[in-house]
Amino acid sequence: MAKTRANFVCQSCGAVSNRWQGRCEACNDWNSIAEEGAASGIGAMAARAAVKGRTFTLEGLGGQSKAAPRVVSGMGELDRVTGGGFVPGSVILLGGEPGIGKSTLLIQACAALAGQGHRVVYISGEEAVAQVRLRAERLGLAGAPVELAAETSVEDIIATLQQGRTPALVIIDSIQTMWTQSVDSTPGTVTQVRGSAQALIRYAKTSGASVILVGHVTKDGQIAGPRVVEHMVDAVVSFEGEGGHQFRILRAVKNRFGPTDEIGVFEMTGLGLAEVANPSALFLSGRDAAAPGAAVFAGMEGTRPVLVEIQALVAPSTLGTPRRAVVGWDTSRLAMILAVLEAHAGLRLGQHDVYLNVAGGMRVSEPAADLAAAAALVSSLTGAILPADAVYFGEIALSGSVRPVVHSALRLKEAAKLGFNSAVTPAETAEINARSPMRQASCAHIASLVADIAASGARLKRAAE
């Protein structure tokens, strides 16, 4: 009888080694290697017996195809992110930090869908049925016809779901607590997560039920478990937000049936998550337009234009190495903007502490925010107050030139709807949108932006004297 060998698998990256070691050589994580059986996992099932395959029909690229039908949940922001509703047979992976509101969002979605007459099943692997009921009572959804269960065995879950009418939506909370008998390892390991996810995906594809898998996140914000799970599912959705803010952002990272980088905005209230139809007005509420160091950025999140306030504080430093603190923006992007301002605009920021914040807990990732961030930094350094009715957008190159960005017409339209009258844009954008009702000040180089802000600050000082 052959001796059974054991593999040692890293639970962070999935790397396999033939012996245990304290640190993984692939991802350099400590104490992340666990022992697992060699004859376990997805590939082991195929290696147990050589079965002759069956032939199937091959088709060409041409032909008629119908649009995938969708099940609309009734929550506008959730349907926006999913691309118009849940596609039957699709699998969505939802990730988010602990306590951000994932279970609250899913309970509300289940109640809204069950109220339309669909069968909805909520499987919890972390909480008891009584705990889920307490949350539903707090949200005022105790009367919704949602089927609940507390179970972790994938085989038992699939066997139960196959009884009766096919569910329209199945919630698995969470995939890290599930385990399948086809894998010889403990729940939560890389092999168990991969095997459980594959079994649930196979059920969704064969039955036509939409499945949402809730995934834990690591300390750096990535969804825990093997990366292959994100490739296996149809959509990856991230639920983001800051603990000190009431805003929550549902962001589509991957979507086979809709646009990516789409967002839905929610507000956490005492009765659960409330949809925010106009997030720009909410992000700009309460802003101090008379203070220096604040610029309004007209950004794009997917197909939705969103206006947020970028705040900057530049103060003399008493340290040998000045501090650079960023919240809601890329730190390396800020370092690049500071270098361009010093090299091409003549500003000396090497002896100043720089703090940059995106108000409202929003996170901005597009390079179009370069011009707004630069305007806020120059305003804070010079003490000049930026116009309260102006928005900024444009990408700054390393040469100091301001490059155009996409969807400029939608940005200007959203700004005009919220009462802004002027915009500082790249020169090419001002030419393209010459018929826009907003006043556009073209900015071709970062030096012209610095000169205009400094001149306006000098005029304000003379007027005060």
LUMMI-916828 format. One record per residue (C-alpha): residue number from 1; residue in one letter; y, z, x. Coordinates in steps of 0.5 Angstrom, whole numbers, plus 500, padded with zeros to 3 digits. Layout:
# LUMMI-916828
NUM | A | Y | Z | X
...
This chain:
# LUMMI-916828
1 | M | 500 | 500 | 500
2 | A | 507 | 498 | 503
3 | K | 512 | 503 | 505
4 | T | 518 | 504 | 500
5 | R | 524 | 503 | 504
6 | A | 531 | 506 | 502
7 | N | 538 | 503 | 503
8 | F | 544 | 506 | 504
9 | V | 550 | 503 | 500
10 | C | 557 | 505 | 500
11 | Q | 560 | 507 | 493
12 | S | 567 | 504 | 495
13 | C | 565 | 497 | 497
14 | G | 558 | 496 | 496
15 | A | 556 | 495 | 503
16 | V | 549 | 496 | 505
17 | S | 546 | 499 | 511
18 | N | 539 | 501 | 513
19 | R | 541 | 508 | 515
20 | W | 546 | 514 | 513
21 | Q | 552 | 515 | 517
22 | G | 558 | 519 | 515
23 | R | 563 | 513 | 515
24 | C | 562 | 506 | 512
25 | E | 563 | 501 | 517
26 | A | 566 | 496 | 512
27 | C | 571 | 500 | 509
28 | N | 572 | 506 | 513
29 | D | 571 | 511 | 508
30 | W | 568 | 517 | 509
31 | N | 562 | 521 | 506
32 | S | 562 | 515 | 501
33 | I | 554 | 512 | 503
34 | A | 549 | 514 | 498
35 | E | 541 | 513 | 499
36 | E | 538 | 508 | 493
37 | G | 532 | 505 | 493
38 | A | 531 | 498 | 496
39 | A | 527 | 496 | 490
40 | S | 533 | 497 | 485
41 | G | 538 | 493 | 482
42 | I | 539 | 486 | 479
43 | G | 536 | 482 | 484
44 | A | 530 | 487 | 484
45 | M | 528 | 485 | 477
46 | A | 527 | 477 | 479
47 | A | 523 | 479 | 486
48 | R | 518 | 483 | 482
49 | A | 514 | 477 | 479
50 | A | 515 | 470 | 480
51 | V | 516 | 467 | 473
52 | K | 516 | 459 | 472
53 | G | 523 | 457 | 470
54 | R | 524 | 453 | 464
55 | T | 528 | 446 | 463
56 | F | 535 | 446 | 460
57 | T | 540 | 440 | 458
58 | L | 545 | 438 | 462
59 | E | 552 | 436 | 459
60 | G | 558 | 432 | 461
61 | L | 565 | 434 | 462
62 | G | 567 | 430 | 456
63 | G | 566 | 432 | 449
64 | Q | 569 | 435 | 443
65 | S | 571 | 443 | 444
66 | K | 574 | 448 | 439
67 | A | 578 | 453 | 440
68 | A | 575 | 460 | 441
69 | P | 575 | 464 | 434
70 | R | 579 | 471 | 435
71 | V | 579 | 477 | 431
72 | V | 586 | 480 | 431
73 | S | 586 | 487 | 432
74 | G | 593 | 488 | 428
75 | M | 596 | 491 | 434
76 | G | 601 | 486 | 436
77 | E | 602 | 488 | 443
78 | L | 595 | 489 | 444
79 | D | 593 | 482 | 441
80 | R | 599 | 479 | 446
81 | V | 595 | 482 | 452
82 | T | 589 | 479 | 450
83 | G | 591 | 472 | 448
84 | G | 592 | 473 | 441
85 | G | 586 | 477 | 439
86 | F | 579 | 479 | 441
87 | V | 574 | 473 | 442
88 | P | 567 | 474 | 440
89 | G | 562 | 475 | 445
90 | S | 567 | 477 | 450
91 | V | 567 | 483 | 455
92 | I | 574 | 486 | 457
93 | L | 574 | 491 | 463
94 | L | 580 | 496 | 462
95 | G | 582 | 501 | 467
96 | G | 588 | 506 | 468
97 | E | 589 | 513 | 471
98 | P | 586 | 519 | 468
99 | G | 591 | 522 | 462
100 | I | 595 | 515 | 462
101 | G | 592 | 514 | 454
102 | K | 586 | 509 | 455
103 | S | 582 | 513 | 450
104 | T | 588 | 514 | 445
105 | L | 589 | 506 | 445
106 | L | 582 | 505 | 444
107 | I | 582 | 509 | 438
108 | Q | 588 | 506 | 435
109 | A | 585 | 499 | 436
110 | C | 578 | 501 | 433
111 | A | 582 | 504 | 427
112 | A | 586 | 498 | 426
113 | L | 580 | 494 | 426
114 | A | 576 | 498 | 422
115 | G | 581 | 498 | 417
116 | Q | 580 | 490 | 416
117 | G | 573 | 491 | 414
118 | H | 570 | 490 | 421
119 | R | 564 | 494 | 424
120 | V | 567 | 498 | 430
121 | V | 563 | 502 | 434
122 | Y | 565 | 507 | 439
123 | I | 560 | 510 | 445
124 | S | 563 | 516 | 449
125 | G | 559 | 518 | 455
126 | E | 564 | 523 | 457
127 | E | 566 | 527 | 451
128 | A | 562 | 529 | 445
129 | V | 563 | 527 | 438
130 | A | 567 | 533 | 436
131 | Q | 572 | 532 | 441
132 | V | 573 | 524 | 439
133 | R | 574 | 527 | 432
134 | L | 579 | 532 | 434
135 | R | 583 | 526 | 438
136 | A | 583 | 522 | 431
137 | E | 585 | 528 | 427
138 | R | 591 | 529 | 432
139 | L | 593 | 521 | 431
140 | G | 592 | 521 | 423
141 | L | 586 | 517 | 424
142 | A | 580 | 521 | 421
143 | G | 579 | 517 | 415
144 | A | 578 | 510 | 419
145 | P | 571 | 508 | 418
146 | V | 569 | 508 | 426
147 | E | 562 | 509 | 428
148 | L | 562 | 514 | 433
149 | A | 556 | 516 | 438
150 | A | 556 | 520 | 445
151 | E | 550 | 517 | 449
152 | T | 549 | 514 | 456
153 | S | 543 | 510 | 456
154 | V | 544 | 503 | 456
155 | E | 537 | 501 | 453
156 | D | 538 | 506 | 447
157 | I | 545 | 504 | 446
158 | I | 543 | 496 | 446
159 | A | 537 | 498 | 441
160 | T | 542 | 502 | 436
161 | L | 547 | 496 | 436
162 | Q | 542 | 491 | 434
163 | Q | 541 | 495 | 428
164 | G | 545 | 493 | 422
165 | R | 551 | 488 | 422
166 | T | 553 | 486 | 429
167 | P | 559 | 490 | 431
168 | A | 566 | 486 | 432
169 | L | 568 | 491 | 437
170 | V | 564 | 496 | 442
171 | I | 568 | 501 | 446
172 | I | 564 | 504 | 452
173 | D | 568 | 510 | 455
174 | S | 566 | 509 | 461
175 | I | 562 | 504 | 465
176 | Q | 561 | 510 | 470
177 | T | 557 | 514 | 466
178 | M | 552 | 509 | 463
179 | W | 545 | 508 | 466
180 | T | 540 | 504 | 466
181 | Q | 532 | 504 | 467
182 | S | 532 | 498 | 471
183 | V | 536 | 501 | 476
184 | D | 533 | 507 | 481
185 | S | 539 | 511 | 482
186 | T | 544 | 516 | 480
187 | P | 549 | 514 | 474
188 | G | 556 | 512 | 477
189 | T | 553 | 509 | 484
190 | V | 555 | 502 | 485
191 | T | 548 | 499 | 483
192 | Q | 548 | 503 | 477
193 | V | 555 | 501 | 475
194 | R | 553 | 493 | 476
195 | G | 546 | 494 | 473
196 | S | 549 | 497 | 466
197 | A | 555 | 492 | 466
198 | Q | 550 | 486 | 467
199 | A | 546 | 489 | 461
200 | L | 552 | 490 | 456
201 | I | 555 | 483 | 458
202 | R | 548 | 480 | 456
203 | Y | 548 | 484 | 450
204 | A | 555 | 481 | 448
205 | K | 554 | 474 | 450
206 | T | 547 | 474 | 446
207 | S | 550 | 478 | 440
208 | G | 557 | 475 | 439
209 | A | 560 | 482 | 439
210 | S | 566 | 484 | 443
211 | V | 565 | 489 | 448
212 | I | 571 | 493 | 452
213 | L | 568 | 497 | 458
214 | V | 573 | 503 | 460
215 | G | 573 | 504 | 468
216 | H | 575 | 509 | 472
217 | V | 580 | 508 | 478
218 | T | 581 | 510 | 485
219 | K | 586 | 514 | 488
220 | D | 590 | 507 | 490
221 | G | 590 | 505 | 483
222 | Q | 584 | 500 | 484
223 | I | 578 | 500 | 479
224 | A | 572 | 504 | 481
225 | G | 565 | 501 | 482
226 | P | 563 | 494 | 485
227 | R | 568 | 488 | 485
228 | V | 563 | 484 | 482
229 | V | 564 | 487 | 476
230 | E | 571 | 484 | 475
231 | H | 568 | 477 | 476
232 | M | 563 | 478 | 471
233 | V | 567 | 480 | 465
234 | D | 572 | 476 | 462
235 | A | 578 | 480 | 462
236 | V | 581 | 485 | 466
237 | V | 586 | 489 | 463
238 | S | 590 | 495 | 467
239 | F | 594 | 501 | 463
240 | E | 600 | 503 | 467
241 | G | 605 | 508 | 467
242 | E | 608 | 514 | 470
243 | G | 607 | 521 | 468
244 | G | 614 | 523 | 467
245 | H | 616 | 517 | 463
246 | Q | 614 | 516 | 456
247 | F | 613 | 508 | 457
248 | R | 606 | 505 | 458
249 | I | 605 | 498 | 460
250 | L | 598 | 494 | 458
251 | R | 598 | 489 | 463
252 | A | 593 | 483 | 464
253 | V | 590 | 482 | 471
254 | K | 585 | 477 | 469
255 | N | 584 | 473 | 462
256 | R | 579 | 467 | 461
257 | F | 582 | 466 | 454
258 | G | 589 | 467 | 455
259 | P | 595 | 468 | 460
260 | T | 595 | 473 | 466
261 | D | 600 | 477 | 468
262 | E | 602 | 478 | 460
263 | I | 604 | 485 | 458
264 | G | 604 | 490 | 452
265 | V | 609 | 496 | 452
266 | F | 608 | 502 | 448
267 | E | 611 | 509 | 448
268 | M | 607 | 515 | 448
269 | T | 609 | 519 | 442
270 | G | 606 | 526 | 438
271 | L | 602 | 521 | 434
272 | G | 599 | 517 | 439
273 | L | 602 | 510 | 442
274 | A | 607 | 506 | 438
275 | E | 609 | 499 | 440
276 | V | 615 | 497 | 443
277 | A | 617 | 490 | 440
278 | N | 624 | 490 | 444
279 | P | 622 | 493 | 451
280 | S | 629 | 491 | 455
281 | A | 633 | 495 | 450
282 | L | 629 | 501 | 451
283 | F | 629 | 500 | 459
284 | L | 636 | 499 | 459
285 | S | 638 | 505 | 454
286 | G | 642 | 511 | 457
287 | R | 644 | 507 | 463
288 | D | 650 | 509 | 467
289 | A | 654 | 502 | 467
290 | A | 660 | 506 | 471
291 | A | 656 | 508 | 477
292 | P | 655 | 504 | 483
293 | G | 648 | 502 | 486
294 | A | 646 | 500 | 479
295 | A | 644 | 492 | 478
296 | V | 640 | 489 | 471
297 | F | 635 | 485 | 473
298 | A | 633 | 479 | 468
299 | G | 625 | 479 | 470
300 | M | 619 | 476 | 467
301 | E | 612 | 479 | 465
302 | G | 608 | 473 | 463
303 | T | 611 | 470 | 458
304 | R | 616 | 475 | 456
305 | P | 623 | 476 | 459
306 | V | 624 | 483 | 461
307 | L | 631 | 486 | 463
308 | V | 630 | 493 | 467
309 | E | 635 | 497 | 471
310 | I | 634 | 497 | 479
311 | Q | 638 | 503 | 482
312 | A | 639 | 504 | 489
313 | L | 642 | 510 | 493
314 | V | 645 | 508 | 501
315 | A | 647 | 515 | 504
316 | P | 648 | 516 | 512
317 | S | 642 | 519 | 515
318 | T | 641 | 526 | 519
319 | L | 634 | 524 | 521
320 | G | 632 | 520 | 528
321 | T | 628 | 515 | 523
322 | P | 632 | 514 | 517
323 | R | 628 | 514 | 510
324 | R | 626 | 509 | 506
325 | A | 623 | 511 | 499
326 | V | 621 | 506 | 493
327 | V | 619 | 507 | 486
328 | G | 617 | 501 | 482
329 | W | 618 | 496 | 487
330 | D | 614 | 493 | 494
331 | T | 616 | 497 | 500
332 | S | 615 | 491 | 505
333 | R | 620 | 487 | 500
334 | L | 625 | 492 | 501
335 | A | 624 | 492 | 508
336 | M | 625 | 485 | 508
337 | I | 632 | 485 | 504
338 | L | 635 | 490 | 509
339 | A | 633 | 486 | 515
340 | V | 636 | 480 | 512
341 | L | 643 | 484 | 510
342 | E | 643 | 486 | 517
343 | A | 642 | 479 | 520
344 | H | 646 | 475 | 515
345 | A | 651 | 479 | 512
346 | G | 653 | 484 | 517
347 | L | 651 | 490 | 514
348 | R | 649 | 496 | 518
349 | L | 644 | 500 | 515
350 | G | 640 | 502 | 521
351 | Q | 643 | 509 | 520
352 | H | 642 | 510 | 513
353 | D | 637 | 513 | 508
354 | V | 635 | 508 | 503
355 | Y | 632 | 510 | 496
356 | L | 630 | 504 | 491
357 | N | 628 | 506 | 484
358 | V | 626 | 501 | 478
359 | A | 628 | 505 | 472
360 | G | 624 | 507 | 466
361 | G | 617 | 507 | 470
362 | M | 617 | 499 | 470
363 | R | 613 | 496 | 476
364 | V | 616 | 490 | 478
365 | S | 612 | 485 | 483
366 | E | 616 | 478 | 482
367 | P | 620 | 476 | 488
368 | A | 626 | 474 | 483
369 | A | 628 | 481 | 484
370 | D | 631 | 480 | 491
371 | L | 638 | 479 | 489
372 | A | 638 | 484 | 484
373 | A | 636 | 489 | 489
374 | A | 641 | 487 | 494
375 | A | 646 | 487 | 489
376 | A | 645 | 494 | 488
377 | L | 644 | 496 | 495
378 | V | 651 | 493 | 497
379 | S | 654 | 496 | 491
380 | S | 651 | 503 | 493
381 | L | 654 | 502 | 500
382 | T | 661 | 500 | 499
383 | G | 662 | 504 | 493
384 | A | 663 | 498 | 488
385 | I | 661 | 498 | 481
386 | L | 658 | 492 | 479
387 | P | 660 | 489 | 472
388 | A | 657 | 492 | 466
389 | D | 655 | 485 | 463
390 | A | 652 | 482 | 469
391 | V | 645 | 480 | 470
392 | Y | 642 | 478 | 477
393 | F | 636 | 474 | 479
394 | G | 634 | 470 | 485
395 | E | 629 | 470 | 491
396 | I | 632 | 471 | 498
397 | A | 629 | 467 | 504
398 | L | 629 | 470 | 511
399 | S | 635 | 465 | 512
400 | G | 639 | 469 | 507
401 | S | 639 | 463 | 502
402 | V | 638 | 465 | 495
403 | R | 632 | 460 | 492
404 | P | 631 | 459 | 485
405 | V | 626 | 462 | 480
406 | V | 622 | 460 | 474
407 | H | 623 | 461 | 467
408 | S | 631 | 461 | 468
409 | A | 633 | 459 | 461
410 | L | 628 | 465 | 458
411 | R | 632 | 470 | 463
412 | L | 639 | 468 | 460
413 | K | 637 | 467 | 453
414 | E | 634 | 475 | 453
415 | A | 640 | 477 | 457
416 | A | 645 | 474 | 452
417 | K | 641 | 477 | 446
418 | L | 642 | 484 | 449
419 | G | 650 | 483 | 450
420 | F | 650 | 481 | 457
421 | N | 656 | 475 | 458
422 | S | 655 | 473 | 465
423 | A | 649 | 472 | 470
424 | V | 649 | 471 | 478
425 | T | 644 | 466 | 479
426 | P | 642 | 461 | 485
427 | A | 646 | 455 | 485
428 | E | 640 | 450 | 483
429 | T | 639 | 455 | 477
430 | A | 647 | 454 | 475
431 | E | 647 | 447 | 475
432 | I | 640 | 446 | 471
433 | N | 643 | 451 | 465
434 | A | 650 | 449 | 465
435 | R | 650 | 449 | 458
436 | S | 648 | 456 | 457
437 | P | 653 | 460 | 453
438 | M | 653 | 465 | 459
439 | R | 658 | 465 | 465
440 | Q | 654 | 463 | 471
441 | A | 656 | 465 | 478
442 | S | 652 | 461 | 483
443 | C | 650 | 465 | 489
444 | A | 647 | 460 | 495
445 | H | 647 | 465 | 500
446 | I | 647 | 473 | 501
447 | A | 653 | 473 | 505
448 | S | 657 | 470 | 499
449 | L | 654 | 476 | 494
450 | V | 656 | 481 | 499
451 | A | 663 | 478 | 500
452 | D | 664 | 478 | 492
453 | I | 662 | 485 | 491
454 | A | 666 | 488 | 497
455 | A | 672 | 484 | 494
456 | S | 671 | 487 | 487
457 | G | 671 | 494 | 490
458 | A | 677 | 493 | 494
459 | R | 680 | 491 | 488
460 | L | 678 | 497 | 484
461 | K | 681 | 501 | 490
462 | R | 688 | 498 | 489
463 | A | 688 | 499 | 482
464 | A | 686 | 506 | 482
465 | E | 692 | 507 | 487
